[in-house]
Amino acid sequence: MIGCYVNGALPRPRKLIEQTRAYDRNRISEEELEKSFAEATEIVIDTQISNGLSYITDGMLKWQDLLRPFTENLNGIRLGSLTRWFDNNTFYRQPIITGRVESEKDVVTGSAYVEKLPKNIPWKAILPAPYTFVHLSETKSYENATESMFTFAEVIRKEIRSLATAGFSYVQLNDPALVYEPIASSRKKDELALVKDLLEIAVKGTSVKTCLQTYFGDIAEILPEALDFPVDHLGVDLYKTDFRKLKECSFEKGVALGLVDSRSSLVEEQAELAAIAKEIVESIYDSQIRDVFICSNCDLEFLPWERAKEKMKVASSVAQSLRGEFNG
């Protein structure tokens, strides 16, 4: 497949932003706010459909940050202070791990607008990868962190099974912490072996396609080891990745090419991105081309909704151009 999809949460449309502010000021009821979220979700789903995206999400409009739904719904974790989200001018509530991380209920399917997702287009869910979740949390020691990663991997496995049962066919595991800062060479082998073990637990027995999405860093720093990770696809932030090193590797799994820049309001030229995508695809696949998805390098929520719509249109156009090149 050569397709496209959104990589992460979408920005809230203007009307929803106004309604959430009105709710904070006690000007509208909780029921009115919920109606606004439902209407905005329909808008972001319809926009994805109209742009021909290959997998559809509900936009994650209720997610305050990537980690929050799990922080608030798992045993053994409590909410901590506001912490900067990598090097962005946004923040997340740091999870504080106080005990064994366990779930008593499904987190994502319990909050997603599953009933609003289309019946004739596959659905995609986005989850925090175990390594990133715990890396961004506060724990007592390295030993506690490692143990928490393994227990969180089990939580993710349960989530993926729940998502598959609900009708989702694609799960993206976001792992920016894995590439944000290069892993020291002295512990690189052990660290990547740990990530592989975590992913094996998380995706064990799953019937859905899986992608490990990296961003805010250079995936080339963890290649070729990452090519052995037990996922179907690897996500690449092409605004942080060394093209030369990437093209030196031979892939036998699919890729999600983060060609659209979510941290810039400049709308890219479709032809330029299509040329870059074609060069990368021809470089990393020796003979048979695997799945290729065109997407943003990270969450489009960093941009205003109107600009995010333009970026989705660009990604769709690039994917269409690639299909013309490789599928005839």
C-alpha positions in Angstrom: 0.0 0.0 0.0 1.1 3.6 -0.7 -1.2 5.8 1.4 -1.3 8.6 3.9 -2.7 9.3 7.4 -2.4 11.7 10.3 0.4 11.1 12.7 -1.0 11.9 16.2 -3.6 14.3 17.6 -5.3 16.9 15.4 -5.9 20.5 16.5 -9.3 21.5 17.9 -11.4 23.5 15.4 -12.0 27.1 16.4 -15.6 26.6 17.6 -14.5 23.8 19.9 -11.8 26.0 21.4 -14.3 28.7 22.1 -16.7 26.2 23.7 -14.0 24.8 26.0 -13.1 28.3 27.1 -16.8 29.0 27.8 -17.1 25.8 29.8 -14.0 26.8 31.9 -15.8 30.1 32.7 -19.1 28.2 33.6 -20.9 29.7 30.6 -22.0 26.4 29.1 -22.9 23.0 30.6 -21.0 19.8 30.5 -23.7 18.4 28.1 -23.2 21.3 25.8 -19.4 20.8 25.9 -19.8 17.1 25.1 -22.0 18.0 22.1 -19.3 20.4 20.9 -16.6 17.7 21.1 -18.9 15.3 19.2 -19.5 17.8 16.5 -15.8 18.7 16.2 -15.0 15.0 16.0 -17.3 14.6 13.0 -15.6 17.6 11.3 -12.1 16.1 11.7 -13.2 12.7 10.6 -15.0 14.1 7.5 -11.8 16.1 6.7 -9.7 13.0 6.7 -12.2 11.1 4.6 -12.5 13.9 2.0 -8.7 14.0 1.7 -8.6 10.3 1.0 -6.6 9.2 4.0 -5.9 5.5 4.2 -6.6 5.1 7.9 -9.0 7.3 9.9 -8.6 8.5 13.6 -11.2 10.3 15.7 -8.7 13.2 16.0 -7.9 12.6 19.7 -9.5 16.0 20.5 -10.2 15.1 24.1 -6.6 14.0 24.8 -4.8 16.8 26.8 -1.5 15.0 25.9 -0.3 11.7 24.7 0.1 10.2 28.2 -2.8 11.7 30.1 -5.6 9.1 29.4 -3.3 6.4 30.7 -2.0 8.5 33.6 -5.6 9.2 34.7 -7.0 5.6 34.2 -4.2 3.2 35.3 -3.5 1.9 38.8 0.0 2.8 40.2 0.2 6.2 38.6 -0.8 9.7 39.7 -0.7 13.1 37.9 2.4 15.2 38.5 3.4 18.7 37.5 3.3 20.4 34.2 6.4 19.5 32.2 7.6 20.8 28.8 6.9 18.4 25.9 10.4 17.9 24.6 11.6 21.2 23.0 8.1 22.5 22.2 6.1 25.3 23.8 3.6 22.8 25.0 3.3 20.9 28.2 2.1 17.6 29.6 1.3 16.4 33.1 4.2 14.1 34.1 3.0 10.7 35.3 4.4 9.7 38.7 4.7 6.0 39.0 4.0 5.0 42.6 3.4 1.2 42.2 2.8 -1.6 39.8 1.2 -0.2 36.6 -2.1 -2.0 35.9 -5.4 -1.4 34.1 -8.9 -2.3 35.2 -10.6 -1.0 32.1 -9.9 -0.2 28.4 -8.5 3.2 28.2 -8.7 4.2 24.5 -12.0 2.5 23.5 -13.6 3.9 26.5 -12.9 7.5 25.4 -12.7 7.3 21.6 -15.7 8.2 19.4 -15.8 4.8 17.8 -19.4 5.2 16.8 -18.5 8.2 14.6 -15.7 6.4 12.6 -16.6 5.4 9.0 -17.7 1.9 8.3 -15.9 1.6 4.9 -12.4 3.0 5.8 -10.0 1.3 8.2 -9.5 2.9 11.6 -6.2 3.8 13.3 -5.5 4.3 17.0 -2.4 6.0 18.5 -0.9 5.0 21.8 2.3 5.9 23.8 5.0 3.3 23.4 6.2 1.7 26.7 9.7 3.2 26.5 8.5 6.8 26.0 5.7 6.6 28.6 8.0 5.5 31.4 11.0 7.6 30.1 8.8 10.7 30.5 7.5 9.6 33.9 9.0 10.0 37.4 10.2 6.8 38.9 12.3 5.9 41.9 15.2 4.2 40.1 16.4 2.7 36.8 15.2 -0.7 38.1 11.8 0.7 38.9 11.6 2.3 35.5 12.5 -0.9 33.6 10.0 -2.9 35.6 7.4 -0.3 34.9 8.2 -0.4 31.2 7.4 -4.1 31.1 4.2 -3.8 33.0 3.1 -0.9 30.8 3.9 -3.0 27.7 1.4 -5.5 29.1 -1.2 -2.7 29.5 -0.6 -1.7 25.8 -1.0 -5.4 24.7 -4.4 -5.4 26.4 -5.3 -2.1 24.7 -4.3 -3.3 21.3 -6.5 -6.4 21.7 -9.4 -4.3 22.8 -8.9 -2.0 19.8 -8.8 -5.0 17.5 -12.1 -6.3 18.9 -13.6 -2.8 18.6 -12.8 -2.8 14.9 -9.4 -0.9 14.6 -7.0 -2.4 12.1 -3.9 -0.2 12.7 -2.1 0.9 15.9 0.6 3.5 16.0 3.0 3.4 19.0 4.6 6.8 19.5 8.1 6.6 20.7 9.8 10.1 20.5 11.9 9.6 23.6 13.8 6.8 21.8 15.3 9.2 19.3 15.0 12.7 20.9 18.5 12.4 22.4 21.0 10.0 20.9 21.6 6.9 23.0 25.1 6.7 24.3 27.1 4.1 22.4 28.1 2.4 25.6 24.5 1.4 26.3 23.0 1.5 22.9 22.9 -2.2 22.4 21.3 -2.9 25.7 18.8 0.0 25.4 17.6 -1.1 21.9 17.4 -4.8 23.0 15.1 -3.5 25.9 12.9 -1.7 23.4 12.7 -4.8 21.2 11.6 -6.9 24.2 9.0 -4.3 25.2 7.5 -4.2 21.7 7.4 -8.0 21.6 5.2 -8.0 24.7 3.1 -5.1 23.4 2.3 -6.6 20.0 2.2 -10.3 20.9 -0.7 -12.1 19.3 -2.1 -8.9 17.7 -4.1 -9.1 14.5 -3.6 -5.4 13.6 -0.9 -3.6 11.7 1.5 -1.8 14.0 3.9 1.1 13.5 6.6 2.4 15.8 6.5 6.2 15.2 9.6 8.2 16.0 9.8 12.0 15.9 11.8 14.9 17.4 15.0 13.0 16.6 17.0 11.0 14.0 15.9 7.5 13.5 19.1 6.8 11.7 20.8 6.8 15.1 19.0 3.5 16.0 19.4 1.8 12.6 19.9 -0.9 11.6 18.8 -2.3 15.0 15.3 -0.8 14.7 14.7 -2.8 11.6 14.5 -5.9 13.8 11.8 -4.4 16.0 8.6 -6.6 15.9 6.4 -4.0 14.2 5.1 -3.8 10.6 6.2 -0.2 10.0 8.7 2.4 11.3 7.9 6.1 11.4 10.5 8.7 10.4 10.7 12.4 11.2 12.3 13.6 8.0 13.0 17.0 9.5 15.3 15.5 12.1 16.7 12.4 10.3 20.0 12.3 8.4 18.9 11.4 4.8 22.3 10.0 3.9 22.3 7.5 6.7 18.7 6.6 6.1 19.3 5.8 2.5 22.2 3.5 3.4 19.8 1.0 5.0 17.8 -1.6 3.3 14.3 -1.9 4.7 12.2 -5.1 4.8 9.3 -3.4 6.6 7.0 -0.5 5.8 7.7 3.1 6.5 5.7 6.2 7.5 7.5 9.1 6.0 7.0 12.3 8.1 7.4 14.7 5.2 4.9 17.3 6.3 6.2 19.6 9.0 3.8 19.9 11.9 6.0 22.5 13.6 5.9 25.0 10.8 3.0 26.9 9.4 4.5 27.0 6.0 2.6 24.8 3.6 5.0 22.6 1.6 5.1 22.2 -2.1 3.6 18.9 -3.1 6.0 18.3 -6.0 9.0 18.9 -3.9 7.9 16.4 -1.2 6.9 13.8 -3.8 10.4 14.0 -5.3 12.0 13.5 -1.9 9.6 10.6 -1.1 10.4 8.9 -4.4 14.2 9.2 -3.8 13.8 7.7 -0.3 11.6 4.8 -1.4 13.9 3.9 -4.3 16.9 4.0 -1.9 15.6 1.9 1.0 13.9 -0.8 -1.0 16.2 -3.0 -3.1 13.5 -4.8 -5.1 10.0 -5.1 -3.5 8.5 -1.9 -2.1 6.7 -2.4 1.2 3.9 -0.3 2.7 4.7 3.4 2.4 2.6 6.1 4.2 3.0 9.8 3.8 2.2 11.7 7.0 3.3 14.7 9.2 6.5 14.4 11.2 4.5 14.7 14.4 1.1 15.7 15.7 -0.7 18.3 13.6 -2.1 19.7 16.9 0.8 22.2 17.0 -0.9 24.1 14.1 -4.2 25.9 13.8 -7.0 23.7 12.4 -7.2 25.5 9.1 -3.5 25.1 8.5 -3.7 21.4 9.5 -6.3 20.8 6.9 -4.0 22.2 4.2 -1.2 20.0 5.5 -3.4 16.9 5.2 -4.2 17.8 1.6 -0.5 18.0 0.8 0.1 14.6 2.3 -2.7 13.1 0.3 -1.4 14.7 -2.9 2.1 13.3 -2.3 0.7 9.8 -1.7 -1.3 10.1 -4.9 1.8 11.1 -6.8 3.8 8.2 -5.4 1.1 5.7 -6.4 1.3 7.1 -9.9 5.1 6.5 -9.9 5.2 3.0 -8.4 1.8 1.5 -9.1 1.4 2.8 -12.7 
